[in-house]
Amino acid sequence: MLFGLAALQAVILNKALSLVVVITALPARLAAVPISALTPHWTVVIKLLLDSLAGAWGGASWATRMRSSTLYRVLA
């Protein structure tokens, strides 16, 4: 156990906190960069979001299927 959490719980907590950080930072970033500057690049933004979602989904599926001891070794 690391910080009192099992490996899988730590991975889930990390993903949840990452989501909170991104959601919290979004208003500040949108204030710094106007939407009009991003609109020409909407396809890139959508691709990044979709690929990130696919990676997180695949990683979570992979992590939930592996044994705890293997997950600890991967995380170490």
Distance bins in CASP14 RR format, pairs under 12 A and 6 or more apart:
PFRMAT RR
TARGET T0000
AUTHOR 0000-0000-0000
RMODE 2
METHOD distances of the structure
MODEL  1
1 7 0 0 0 0 1 0 0 0 0 0 0
1 8 0 0 0 0 0 1 0 0 0 0 0
1 9 0 0 0 0 1 0 0 0 0 0 0
1 10 0 0 0 0 1 0 0 0 0 0 0
1 68 0 0 0 0 0 1 0 0 0 0 0
1 72 0 0 0 0 1 0 0 0 0 0 0
1 75 0 0 0 0 0 1 0 0 0 0 0
2 8 0 0 0 0 0 1 0 0 0 0 0
2 9 0 0 0 0 1 0 0 0 0 0 0
2 10 1 0 1 0 0 0 0 0 0 0 0
2 11 0 0 0 0 0 1 0 0 0 0 0
2 13 0 0 0 0 0 1 0 0 0 0 0
2 14 0 0 0 0 0 1 0 0 0 0 0
2 68 0 0 0 0 0 1 0 0 0 0 0
2 71 0 0 0 0 0 1 0 0 0 0 0
2 72 0 0 0 0 1 0 0 0 0 0 0
2 75 1 0 0 1 0 0 0 0 0 0 0
2 76 0 0 0 0 1 0 0 0 0 0 0
3 9 0 0 0 0 1 0 0 0 0 0 0
3 10 1 0 0 1 0 0 0 0 0 0 0
3 13 0 0 0 0 1 0 0 0 0 0 0
3 14 0 0 0 0 0 1 0 0 0 0 0
3 75 0 0 0 0 0 1 0 0 0 0 0
4 10 0 0 0 0 1 0 0 0 0 0 0
4 13 0 0 0 0 0 1 0 0 0 0 0
5 11 0 0 0 0 1 0 0 0 0 0 0
5 12 0 0 0 0 1 0 0 0 0 0 0
5 13 1 0 0 1 0 0 0 0 0 0 0
5 14 0 0 0 0 1 0 0 0 0 0 0
5 68 0 0 0 0 0 1 0 0 0 0 0
5 71 0 0 0 0 0 1 0 0 0 0 0
5 72 0 0 0 0 0 1 0 0 0 0 0
5 75 0 0 0 0 0 1 0 0 0 0 0
6 12 0 0 0 0 1 0 0 0 0 0 0
6 13 0 0 0 0 0 1 0 0 0 0 0
6 63 0 0 0 0 0 1 0 0 0 0 0
6 64 0 0 0 0 0 1 0 0 0 0 0
6 67 0 0 0 0 0 1 0 0 0 0 0
6 68 1 0 0 1 0 0 0 0 0 0 0
6 69 0 0 0 0 0 1 0 0 0 0 0
6 71 0 0 0 0 1 0 0 0 0 0 0
6 72 0 0 0 0 1 0 0 0 0 0 0
6 75 0 0 0 0 0 1 0 0 0 0 0
7 13 0 0 0 0 0 1 0 0 0 0 0
7 14 0 0 0 0 0 1 0 0 0 0 0
7 63 0 0 0 0 1 0 0 0 0 0 0
7 64 0 0 0 0 0 1 0 0 0 0 0
7 66 0 0 0 0 1 0 0 0 0 0 0
7 67 0 0 0 0 1 0 0 0 0 0 0
7 68 1 0 1 0 0 0 0 0 0 0 0
7 69 0 0 0 0 1 0 0 0 0 0 0
7 70 0 0 0 0 1 0 0 0 0 0 0
7 71 1 0 1 0 0 0 0 0 0 0 0
7 72 1 0 1 0 0 0 0 0 0 0 0
7 73 0 0 0 0 1 0 0 0 0 0 0
7 74 0 0 0 0 1 0 0 0 0 0 0
7 75 1 0 1 0 0 0 0 0 0 0 0
7 76 0 0 0 0 1 0 0 0 0 0 0
8 14 0 0 0 0 0 1 0 0 0 0 0
8 15 0 0 0 0 0 1 0 0 0 0 0
8 59 0 0 0 0 0 1 0 0 0 0 0
8 60 0 0 0 0 1 0 0 0 0 0 0
8 61 0 0 0 0 0 1 0 0 0 0 0
8 62 0 0 0 0 0 1 0 0 0 0 0
8 63 1 0 0 1 0 0 0 0 0 0 0
8 64 1 0 0 1 0 0 0 0 0 0 0
8 65 0 0 0 0 0 1 0 0 0 0 0
8 66 0 0 0 0 1 0 0 0 0 0 0
8 67 0 0 0 0 0 1 0 0 0 0 0
8 68 1 0 0 1 0 0 0 0 0 0 0
8 69 0 0 0 0 0 1 0 0 0 0 0
8 70 0 0 0 0 0 1 0 0 0 0 0
8 71 1 0 0 1 0 0 0 0 0 0 0
8 72 0 0 0 0 1 0 0 0 0 0 0
8 74 0 0 0 0 0 1 0 0 0 0 0
8 75 0 0 0 0 1 0 0 0 0 0 0
9 15 0 0 0 0 0 1 0 0 0 0 0
9 16 0 0 0 0 0 1 0 0 0 0 0
9 63 0 0 0 0 0 1 0 0 0 0 0
9 64 0 0 0 0 0 1 0 0 0 0 0
9 68 0 0 0 0 0 1 0 0 0 0 0
9 71 0 0 0 0 0 1 0 0 0 0 0
9 75 0 0 0 0 0 1 0 0 0 0 0
10 16 0 0 0 0 0 1 0 0 0 0 0
10 17 0 0 0 0 0 1 0 0 0 0 0
10 63 0 0 0 0 0 1 0 0 0 0 0
10 68 0 0 0 0 0 1 0 0 0 0 0
10 71 0 0 0 0 1 0 0 0 0 0 0
10 72 0 0 0 0 1 0 0 0 0 0 0
10 74 0 0 0 0 0 1 0 0 0 0 0
10 75 1 0 0 1 0 0 0 0 0 0 0
10 76 0 0 0 0 0 1 0 0 0 0 0
11 17 0 0 0 0 0 1 0 0 0 0 0
11 18 0 0 0 0 0 1 0 0 0 0 0
11 56 0 0 0 0 0 1 0 0 0 0 0
11 58 0 0 0 0 0 1 0 0 0 0 0
11 59 0 0 0 0 1 0 0 0 0 0 0
11 60 1 0 0 1 0 0 0 0 0 0 0
11 61 0 0 0 0 0 1 0 0 0 0 0
11 62 0 0 0 0 0 1 0 0 0 0 0
11 63 1 0 1 0 0 0 0 0 0 0 0
11 64 0 0 0 0 1 0 0 0 0 0 0
11 66 0 0 0 0 0 1 0 0 0 0 0
11 68 0 0 0 0 0 1 0 0 0 0 0
11 71 1 0 0 1 0 0 0 0 0 0 0
11 72 0 0 0 0 0 1 0 0 0 0 0
11 74 0 0 0 0 1 0 0 0 0 0 0
11 75 1 0 0 1 0 0 0 0 0 0 0
12 18 0 0 0 0 0 1 0 0 0 0 0
12 19 0 0 0 0 0 1 0 0 0 0 0
12 56 0 0 0 0 0 1 0 0 0 0 0
12 59 0 0 0 0 0 1 0 0 0 0 0
12 60 1 0 0 1 0 0 0 0 0 0 0
12 63 0 0 0 0 1 0 0 0 0 0 0
12 64 0 0 0 0 1 0 0 0 0 0 0
12 71 0 0 0 0 0 1 0 0 0 0 0
13 19 0 0 0 0 0 1 0 0 0 0 0
13 20 0 0 0 0 0 1 0 0 0 0 0
14 20 0 0 0 0 0 1 0 0 0 0 0
14 21 0 0 0 0 0 1 0 0 0 0 0
14 56 0 0 0 0 0 1 0 0 0 0 0
14 59 0 0 0 0 0 1 0 0 0 0 0
14 60 0 0 0 0 0 1 0 0 0 0 0
14 63 0 0 0 0 0 1 0 0 0 0 0
14 75 0 0 0 0 1 0 0 0 0 0 0
15 21 0 0 0 0 0 1 0 0 0 0 0
15 22 0 0 0 0 0 1 0 0 0 0 0
15 52 0 0 0 0 0 1 0 0 0 0 0
15 53 0 0 0 0 0 1 0 0 0 0 0
15 55 0 0 0 0 0 1 0 0 0 0 0
15 56 1 0 0 1 0 0 0 0 0 0 0
15 57 0 0 0 0 0 1 0 0 0 0 0
15 58 0 0 0 0 0 1 0 0 0 0 0
15 59 0 0 0 0 1 0 0 0 0 0 0
15 60 1 0 0 1 0 0 0 0 0 0 0
15 63 0 0 0 0 1 0 0 0 0 0 0
15 64 0 0 0 0 0 1 0 0 0 0 0
16 22 0 0 0 0 0 1 0 0 0 0 0
16 23 0 0 0 0 0 1 0 0 0 0 0
16 56 0 0 0 0 0 1 0 0 0 0 0
16 60 0 0 0 0 0 1 0 0 0 0 0
17 23 0 0 0 0 0 1 0 0 0 0 0
17 24 0 0 0 0 0 1 0 0 0 0 0
18 24 0 0 0 0 0 1 0 0 0 0 0
18 25 0 0 0 0 0 1 0 0 0 0 0
18 52 0 0 0 0 1 0 0 0 0 0 0
18 56 0 0 0 0 1 0 0 0 0 0 0
19 25 0 0 0 0 0 1 0 0 0 0 0
19 26 0 0 0 0 0 1 0 0 0 0 0
19 52 0 0 0 0 0 1 0 0 0 0 0
19 53 0 0 0 0 0 1 0 0 0 0 0
19 56 0 0 0 0 1 0 0 0 0 0 0
20 26 0 0 0 0 0 1 0 0 0 0 0
21 28 0 0 0 0 0 1 0 0 0 0 0
21 29 0 0 0 0 0 1 0 0 0 0 0
22 28 0 0 0 0 0 1 0 0 0 0 0
22 29 0 0 0 0 1 0 0 0 0 0 0
22 48 0 0 0 0 0 1 0 0 0 0 0
22 49 0 0 0 0 0 1 0 0 0 0 0
22 52 0 0 0 0 1 0 0 0 0 0 0
22 53 0 0 0 0 0 1 0 0 0 0 0
22 56 0 0 0 0 0 1 0 0 0 0 0
23 29 0 0 0 0 0 1 0 0 0 0 0
23 30 0 0 0 0 0 1 0 0 0 0 0
25 31 0 0 0 0 0 1 0 0 0 0 0
25 32 0 0 0 0 0 1 0 0 0 0 0
25 33 0 0 0 0 0 1 0 0 0 0 0
26 32 0 0 0 0 0 1 0 0 0 0 0
26 33 0 0 0 0 0 1 0 0 0 0 0
26 35 0 0 0 0 0 1 0 0 0 0 0
26 38 0 0 0 0 0 1 0 0 0 0 0
26 45 0 0 0 0 0 1 0 0 0 0 0
26 49 0 0 0 0 0 1 0 0 0 0 0
27 33 0 0 0 0 0 1 0 0 0 0 0
29 35 0 0 0 0 0 1 0 0 0 0 0
29 37 0 0 0 0 0 1 0 0 0 0 0
29 38 0 0 0 0 1 0 0 0 0 0 0
29 45 0 0 0 0 0 1 0 0 0 0 0
30 36 0 0 0 0 0 1 0 0 0 0 0
30 37 0 0 0 0 0 1 0 0 0 0 0
30 38 0 0 0 0 1 0 0 0 0 0 0
30 45 0 0 0 0 0 1 0 0 0 0 0
32 38 0 0 0 0 0 1 0 0 0 0 0
33 39 0 0 0 0 0 1 0 0 0 0 0
33 41 0 0 0 0 0 1 0 0 0 0 0
33 45 0 0 0 0 0 1 0 0 0 0 0
34 40 0 0 0 0 0 1 0 0 0 0 0
35 41 0 0 0 0 0 1 0 0 0 0 0
35 42 0 0 0 0 1 0 0 0 0 0 0
35 45 0 0 0 0 0 1 0 0 0 0 0
36 42 0 0 0 0 0 1 0 0 0 0 0
37 45 0 0 0 0 0 1 0 0 0 0 0
38 44 0 0 0 0 1 0 0 0 0 0 0
38 45 1 0 0 1 0 0 0 0 0 0 0
38 46 0 0 0 0 0 1 0 0 0 0 0
38 48 0 0 0 0 0 1 0 0 0 0 0
39 45 0 0 0 0 1 0 0 0 0 0 0
39 46 0 0 0 0 0 1 0 0 0 0 0
41 47 0 0 0 0 1 0 0 0 0 0 0
41 48 0 0 0 0 1 0 0 0 0 0 0
42 48 0 0 0 0 0 1 0 0 0 0 0
42 49 0 0 0 0 0 1 0 0 0 0 0
43 49 0 0 0 0 0 1 0 0 0 0 0
43 50 0 0 0 0 0 1 0 0 0 0 0
44 50 0 0 0 0 0 1 0 0 0 0 0
44 51 0 0 0 0 0 1 0 0 0 0 0
45 51 0 0 0 0 0 1 0 0 0 0 0
45 52 0 0 0 0 0 1 0 0 0 0 0
46 52 0 0 0 0 0 1 0 0 0 0 0
46 53 0 0 0 0 0 1 0 0 0 0 0
47 53 0 0 0 0 0 1 0 0 0 0 0
47 54 0 0 0 0 0 1 0 0 0 0 0
48 54 0 0 0 0 0 1 0 0 0 0 0
48 55 0 0 0 0 0 1 0 0 0 0 0
49 55 0 0 0 0 0 1 0 0 0 0 0
49 56 0 0 0 0 0 1 0 0 0 0 0
50 56 0 0 0 0 0 1 0 0 0 0 0
50 57 0 0 0 0 0 1 0 0 0 0 0
51 57 0 0 0 0 0 1 0 0 0 0 0
51 58 0 0 0 0 0 1 0 0 0 0 0
52 58 0 0 0 0 0 1 0 0 0 0 0
52 59 0 0 0 0 0 1 0 0 0 0 0
53 59 0 0 0 0 0 1 0 0 0 0 0
53 60 0 0 0 0 0 1 0 0 0 0 0
54 60 0 0 0 0 0 1 0 0 0 0 0
54 61 0 0 0 0 0 1 0 0 0 0 0
55 61 0 0 0 0 1 0 0 0 0 0 0
55 62 0 0 0 0 1 0 0 0 0 0 0
55 63 0 0 0 0 0 1 0 0 0 0 0
56 62 0 0 0 0 0 1 0 0 0 0 0
56 63 0 0 0 0 0 1 0 0 0 0 0
57 63 0 0 0 0 0 1 0 0 0 0 0
57 64 0 0 0 0 0 1 0 0 0 0 0
58 64 0 0 0 0 1 0 0 0 0 0 0
58 65 0 0 0 0 0 1 0 0 0 0 0
59 65 0 0 0 0 1 0 0 0 0 0 0
59 66 0 0 0 0 0 1 0 0 0 0 0
59 71 0 0 0 0 0 1 0 0 0 0 0
59 74 0 0 0 0 0 1 0 0 0 0 0
60 66 0 0 0 0 0 1 0 0 0 0 0
60 71 0 0 0 0 0 1 0 0 0 0 0
62 70 0 0 0 0 0 1 0 0 0 0 0
62 71 0 0 0 0 1 0 0 0 0 0 0
62 74 0 0 0 0 1 0 0 0 0 0 0
63 70 0 0 0 0 1 0 0 0 0 0 0
63 71 1 0 0 1 0 0 0 0 0 0 0
63 72 0 0 0 0 0 1 0 0 0 0 0
63 74 0 0 0 0 1 0 0 0 0 0 0
63 75 0 0 0 0 1 0 0 0 0 0 0
64 70 0 0 0 0 0 1 0 0 0 0 0
64 71 0 0 0 0 1 0 0 0 0 0 0
65 71 0 0 0 0 1 0 0 0 0 0 0
66 72 0 0 0 0 1 0 0 0 0 0 0
66 73 0 0 0 0 1 0 0 0 0 0 0
66 74 1 0 0 1 0 0 0 0 0 0 0
66 75 0 0 0 0 0 1 0 0 0 0 0
67 73 0 0 0 0 1 0 0 0 0 0 0
67 74 0 0 0 0 0 1 0 0 0 0 0
68 74 0 0 0 0 0 1 0 0 0 0 0
68 75 0 0 0 0 0 1 0 0 0 0 0
69 75 0 0 0 0 0 1 0 0 0 0 0
69 76 0 0 0 0 0 1 0 0 0 0 0
70 76 0 0 0 0 0 1 0 0 0 0 0
END
